[in-house]
Amino acid sequence: MADVITTTQLLCRQCAAALVVEQGAKYATCDFCGTVNFLDKSEAVLHYAVRPTIDATQAAAALRRWMAGNQTEKGLDTAAQIETQQFQLFPMWLARTEEKGQEVVHLKPAAALSIVELGNLRVPAADLVPFDDALDADAIRPTVPVTAVRAWLAENEGIAAGAIREISLVHVPLYQFKYRYKDNAYTALVDAATGQVFAAIYPEKFELPYVSIGGFGCLAYFLAALIPLITFYVVKSSVGIAIGALIYLGVAVALAVPIFIAAASVSRKY
Ligand SMILES: [Zn+2]
């Protein structure tokens, strides 16, 4: 990973052993000599990984639950064919800044996103562990340099360089699924720390029939409600309103039948 982004190893000022630095910590005690080191992270780029809490089977189950949910087409969970499932670590930049005495955490993708919604990834600080080189095989290389993150913080968030406490590279564990549904290929990601599902394009529930039935229903009832007004003008007395109201009741009941049938047929179909 050193070819693109250089991450820092902070060393003990007493014995030069590598320090295990907790995310967000200001001090670290050396495991070897016990010296308490103040951590100057203003120039350091520490590297962490989020510990996965779900395995491959649980990730697949989370995807099926999402497929069975309200956003997706009915029957997707049973009809979708999962073709591949791959574990990977996606790089994110995590910046801690101080704004009006409050610590604020900013997250930015450190590589190109296949799924835009990943920008909403949450990084649970409690689950961060120092990155281990053994994880390298699954890790996607960061392509966004730390200078771009500093520029983004300054230009888009209005944060002065002096307000940045630390910037860390965090690899987030994800399961990437490729699945097939009705002859189309789709990709979905499952966050291996939270079980959250991310998908940009998926078989969405078709909302239009519900909307148009609802719209037609509203219009029909609005027009029916005008009947007493019309009969009042025709008969030219309050008897006209009573007649109109009776006609209105009949029409309202009659209208409910086709609207109900249409709604029922739509919910069977989608
Ligand atoms: Zn030491």
Residues whose N, C-alpha, C, O or C-beta is under 5 A from the ligand:
A	BS01	ZN	C12 Q14 C15 A16 A17 C30 F32 C33 G34 T35
